Amino acid sequence: MRHYLYNMLQAVALIAILSFILSMLSACNGKANVAGAWDPNAAVAVATQEVKLQEASYNDVYPGTVVALNQIELRAQVSGFVTAIFFKDGDHVTKGQQLYSIDPQLYAANYDQAKANLGVQETNLVKAQKDADRYHELAKSDAIAKQQVDYADAALDAAKKQVDAAKAAVNGVQTNVKYATITAPFDGTIGISQVKVGTAVTQGQTLLNTVSTDDPMAVDFAIDQKEIYRFAKLEKGAKKGDSTFLIVFNKTDVYPSAGKLSFLDRAVDPQTGTLKVRIEFPNRDKVLRAGMSCDMRVNNSSPKPVILIPYKAVTEQLGEYFAYTANGDVVSQHKITLGTHIGTDVIVLDGLKEHDMVVTEGVQKLHEGSKIVTGGVQPAKAEKK
């Protein structure tokens, strides 16, 4: 019985203690709600900065590809076996230099045979001409039938056509003799041979090698169609020195020589809305190789002052960018179009105007129409020694 009473007293004491704690927490919470509740209409302390037009010089960066100004695939134009290769892979070759030989003796023999056949046909033509002349003389005195004269004329025409056919055959075989020797079409660098001596090649199909020019080289990259006007002025040299073209590898390695704008492509790609641009670069040390990926850095000195604001003043919502401006003690939200980043600042292409007071601190607590108090955000002070 005493044990039961003891347990009851413990339970009552525990309940009393819990009730006391809850009452104290409730009292404290009530005071906090009264004294420290957040008021959504309270003014937000912010810092502002006046928007000014500034001169801006920066680099636009475009992904590009190194290309040769001239490049050609060497393909077999006759069928046969490769009998000789006259270069080493990667050599610098000169125009007209012999590169490959494909069964030259075979085509030389065919050429001799075609020449001999032409000689036979020319002899037959001489005979047919003499027969026709003789029959025409006899026909003047009615010493031969008219039918014989017609036969002689027909034989003469056939002999002429045989000569023409034989000449065409000689020209064709002569062309094959020429094609049996592959030469370099221009000065440049030849790649790795795709065939070896003894390889059977097929006319018009087998790829032998590729030759490309190596100095100068070029970089191709695409620009948005909105930039065509600026690049067109550069192409015409309207503002020389207004833009400098440099190649950058691995984000930091800058090619030592500047380039010059070679041309803008004929038309805008309707699928992407971009236009291809080609920049030429000297390549005396053969550092640039066709197919290399790089970044094209284009120095862009703005022709007129631009609006430049701290990037920390920009907020992003669903892929769109906004900035707040102070109008008295309230703020307005503006949708803005961003341009190039320059250090910790960013160019604003649209959405702000000169003399706007843009909010640079405290933007996370703002919304359209928020009340503000300026000067509430102070820079950190140095510790006193």
C-alpha positions in Angstrom: 0.0 0.0 0.0 2.8 2.4 0.9 4.5 1.5 -2.4 1.4 2.4 -4.3 1.1 5.8 -2.5 4.7 6.5 -3.1 4.3 6.0 -6.9 1.2 8.2 -6.9 3.1 11.0 -5.2 5.9 10.8 -7.8 3.5 11.0 -10.7 1.7 14.1 -9.2 5.1 15.8 -8.6 6.2 15.1 -12.2 3.0 16.5 -13.6 3.3 19.6 -11.5 6.9 20.2 -12.7 6.0 19.7 -16.4 3.1 22.1 -16.0 5.4 24.7 -14.5 7.9 24.4 -17.3 5.2 24.7 -20.0 3.7 27.8 -18.4 7.2 29.4 -18.2 7.9 28.6 -21.9 4.5 30.0 -22.9 5.1 33.2 -21.0 8.5 33.6 -22.6 7.2 32.9 -26.1 4.4 35.4 -25.6 6.9 38.1 -24.6 9.1 37.2 -27.7 6.1 37.5 -30.0 5.3 40.9 -28.6 8.8 42.2 -28.5 10.7 40.4 -31.3 8.2 39.4 -34.0 9.3 40.1 -37.6 7.2 42.8 -39.2 6.9 42.3 -43.0 6.3 46.0 -43.4 9.4 47.1 -41.5 12.0 49.0 -43.5 15.0 47.0 -44.8 18.4 48.5 -44.3 20.1 48.7 -47.7 23.1 50.3 -49.5 22.6 52.0 -52.8 24.8 53.1 -55.7 24.1 55.6 -58.4 24.1 54.2 -61.9 26.6 55.9 -64.1 27.7 55.4 -67.7 31.3 54.2 -67.9 33.9 53.4 -70.6 34.4 49.6 -70.7 37.1 47.5 -72.3 36.8 43.7 -72.1 37.3 40.4 -73.9 34.6 38.4 -75.6 35.5 34.7 -75.7 34.3 32.3 -78.3 35.0 28.5 -78.7 36.9 28.0 -82.0 38.7 25.4 -84.1 42.0 25.7 -85.9 41.6 25.1 -89.6 43.9 25.1 -92.7 43.2 27.7 -95.3 43.5 25.0 -98.0 43.2 21.3 -97.5 42.7 18.4 -99.9 42.3 14.7 -99.8 44.5 12.7 -102.1 42.6 9.8 -103.7 43.7 7.3 -106.3 42.5 8.3 -109.8 43.6 5.0 -111.3 43.3 1.4 -110.1 46.4 -0.7 -109.4 49.1 -1.3 -106.9 51.1 1.4 -105.1 54.6 0.9 -106.3 56.5 3.7 -104.5 56.1 6.4 -101.8 58.4 9.4 -102.1 57.9 11.2 -98.7 57.9 10.7 -95.0 54.7 11.1 -92.9 54.4 14.7 -91.7 56.8 16.1 -94.2 56.5 19.6 -95.6 55.9 19.2 -99.3 56.1 21.6 -102.2 53.7 22.0 -105.2 54.4 19.4 -107.9 56.5 17.2 -105.6 56.1 13.5 -106.4 54.3 11.6 -103.6 53.0 8.2 -104.9 53.4 6.0 -107.9 50.7 3.5 -109.0 51.7 0.9 -111.6 53.4 3.4 -113.9 54.8 0.7 -116.2 51.4 -0.8 -116.8 49.9 2.5 -117.8 53.0 3.4 -119.9 52.5 0.1 -121.8 48.9 0.9 -122.4 49.9 4.3 -123.7 52.4 2.7 -126.2 49.7 0.3 -127.3 47.2 3.2 -127.8 49.8 5.1 -129.8 50.4 2.1 -132.1 46.7 1.6 -132.7 46.4 5.3 -133.6 49.2 4.8 -136.2 47.3 1.9 -137.7 44.1 3.9 -138.0 45.9 6.9 -139.5 47.4 4.5 -142.2 43.9 3.1 -142.9 42.7 6.7 -143.3 45.4 7.4 -145.9 44.4 4.3 -147.9 40.7 5.2 -147.7 41.4 8.7 -148.8 43.4 7.5 -151.9 40.6 5.0 -152.8 37.9 7.7 -152.6 40.0 10.1 -154.7 40.6 7.5 -157.4 37.0 6.5 -157.6 35.8 10.1 -157.9 38.2 10.6 -160.9 36.9 7.4 -162.6 33.3 8.6 -162.0 34.0 11.7 -164.0 34.4 9.6 -167.1 31.7 7.1 -166.1 34.4 4.4 -165.8 33.0 3.1 -162.5 29.7 2.5 -161.0 28.2 5.2 -158.7 27.7 2.5 -156.0 31.5 1.9 -155.8 32.0 5.7 -155.3 29.5 5.7 -152.5 31.2 2.7 -150.9 34.6 4.5 -151.1 33.1 7.6 -149.4 31.6 5.5 -146.6 34.9 3.8 -146.0 36.7 7.1 -145.9 34.2 8.4 -143.2 34.6 5.3 -141.2 38.4 5.6 -141.3 38.2 9.2 -140.1 36.0 8.2 -137.2 38.4 5.3 -136.3 41.3 7.9 -136.2 39.2 10.1 -133.9 38.5 7.2 -131.6 42.1 6.1 -131.5 43.2 9.7 -130.6 40.6 9.8 -127.8 42.0 6.5 -126.5 45.5 7.9 -126.6 44.4 10.9 -124.6 42.6 8.7 -122.0 45.6 6.5 -121.5 47.9 9.5 -121.4 45.7 10.9 -118.6 46.0 7.6 -116.7 49.8 7.7 -117.1 49.7 11.2 -115.6 47.4 10.1 -112.8 49.6 7.1 -112.0 52.0 9.6 -110.4 50.4 11.5 -107.5 52.0 15.0 -106.9 51.5 17.6 -104.2 48.8 20.2 -105.3 50.3 23.0 -103.3 52.9 23.7 -100.6 51.9 22.4 -97.2 52.2 19.5 -94.8 51.3 15.9 -95.7 49.7 13.6 -93.1 50.1 9.9 -92.3 49.9 7.7 -95.4 46.8 5.6 -95.5 48.4 3.0 -97.8 51.7 1.2 -98.0 53.8 0.0 -101.0 52.0 -2.9 -102.6 48.5 -1.8 -101.5 45.8 -2.3 -104.1 43.9 0.9 -104.7 40.7 1.6 -106.6 40.1 4.6 -108.8 38.1 7.4 -107.1 37.7 5.5 -103.9 40.9 4.8 -102.0 42.1 7.6 -99.8 45.9 7.9 -100.0 46.6 10.9 -97.7 45.7 14.5 -96.9 47.7 17.6 -97.6 47.0 21.0 -96.0 48.6 24.4 -95.9 50.4 25.2 -92.7 51.3 28.9 -92.8 49.2 30.9 -92.3 46.5 29.0 -90.4 43.0 30.1 -89.4 40.5 29.8 -86.5 36.8 29.4 -87.3 34.2 30.4 -84.6 30.6 31.3 -84.6 29.1 34.7 -83.5 25.4 35.5 -82.7 23.7 37.3 -85.6 23.3 40.4 -83.3 27.1 40.8 -83.5 27.4 40.8 -87.3 27.3 44.5 -87.6 30.3 45.0 -85.3 32.4 42.3 -87.0 31.4 43.6 -90.5 32.9 46.9 -89.5 36.1 45.2 -88.4 36.2 43.2 -91.7 36.0 46.5 -93.7 38.7 48.0 -91.5 36.4 50.9 -90.5 38.0 50.9 -87.0 41.4 49.5 -87.2 42.7 48.5 -83.8 39.2 48.5 -82.3 39.5 44.8 -81.7 42.4 42.4 -81.2 42.1 38.7 -82.0 44.1 36.2 -79.8 44.1 32.5 -79.5 44.0 31.0 -76.0 44.7 27.4 -75.2 43.7 25.7 -71.9 42.2 29.1 -70.7 45.7 30.5 -69.9 48.1 29.8 -72.8 48.0 32.7 -75.2 49.3 32.3 -78.7 52.0 35.0 -79.2 50.8 36.4 -82.6 47.6 38.4 -83.1 45.3 37.5 -85.9 43.4 39.4 -88.6 39.8 39.0 -89.7 39.8 37.1 -92.9 36.1 36.9 -93.8 32.5 36.5 -92.5 30.6 33.5 -93.9 28.0 34.0 -96.7 24.8 33.5 -94.6 23.5 33.0 -91.1 22.8 29.4 -90.0 18.9 29.4 -89.7 19.1 26.5 -87.2 21.4 28.3 -84.7 21.1 32.0 -85.7 24.9 32.2 -85.8 27.4 33.2 -88.5 30.9 31.7 -89.0 33.9 34.0 -88.7 37.5 33.2 -89.8 40.6 34.8 -88.4 44.0 34.2 -90.0 47.2 33.8 -87.9 50.9 33.4 -88.9 52.3 30.0 -88.1 56.0 30.2 -88.8 56.8 27.8 -86.0 54.1 25.3 -87.1 52.6 25.3 -83.6 49.0 25.5 -84.9 47.7 22.3 -86.3 44.4 21.8 -88.1 41.6 20.5 -85.8 42.9 22.0 -82.5 40.3 23.3 -80.2 40.9 26.8 -78.7 39.2 29.9 -77.4 39.1 33.0 -79.5 39.6 36.1 -77.4 38.3 39.3 -79.0 39.1 42.5 -77.3 36.0 44.6 -77.3 36.3 48.3 -76.6 32.8 49.6 -76.3 32.2 52.5 -78.8 30.1 54.3 -76.2 29.8 54.3 -72.4 27.8 51.5 -70.9 26.0 50.9 -67.6 28.2 48.9 -65.2 26.9 47.7 -61.8 28.2 45.3 -59.1 27.1 41.8 -59.9 26.0 41.4 -56.2 23.1 43.8 -57.0 21.7 41.2 -59.5 19.1 38.6 -58.4 18.0 35.7 -60.6 14.5 34.2 -60.8 13.7 31.3 -63.1 16.5 32.1 -65.4 15.7 35.9 -65.6 17.7 38.6 -64.0 16.5 41.6 -61.9 17.8 44.6 -60.0 16.2 46.8 -57.4 16.3 50.6 -57.6 15.4 53.0 -54.8 12.7 55.5 -55.3 12.5 57.5 -52.0 11.9 55.0 -49.2 10.6 52.2 -51.5 12.2 50.0 -54.1 11.1 48.9 -57.6 12.1 45.7 -59.3 13.5 45.9 -62.8 14.0 43.0 -65.3 17.5 43.5 -66.8 19.5 42.1 -69.6 23.1 41.3 -68.7 26.2 41.7 -70.9 29.8 40.8 -70.2 31.2 40.3 -66.7 34.1 42.6 -66.0 35.7 41.5 -62.7 33.1 41.8 -59.9 30.9 44.0 -62.1 28.6 43.3 -65.0 27.4 45.3 -68.0 23.6 45.9 -68.1 22.4 46.1 -71.7 18.8 46.9 -70.9 16.5 47.6 -67.9 18.4 50.4 -66.1 19.2 54.0 -66.9 21.7 56.5 -65.9 21.2 58.1 -62.4 19.1 55.2 -61.1 19.9 54.3 -57.5 20.5 50.6 -57.6 20.5 48.5 -54.4 23.8 46.8 -53.8 23.4 45.4 -50.3 20.4 43.8 -48.6 18.7 42.7 -51.9 17.9 39.2 -50.5 15.2 40.7 -48.1 13.5 42.8 -50.8 10.5 42.5 -53.0 8.5 44.9 -55.2 7.4 47.8 -53.1 9.6 47.0 -50.0 10.3 49.9 -47.7 13.9 50.7 -47.2 16.3 52.8 -45.2 19.6 53.6 -46.8 22.9 53.7 -45.0 21.9 50.9 -42.7 24.6 48.5 -44.1 28.0 49.7 -42.9 31.3 48.4 -44.1 33.3 46.3 -41.7 35.6 48.4 -39.4 39.2 47.5 -38.7 40.0 46.4 -35.2 41.6 48.9 -32.9 45.1 48.1 -31.8 
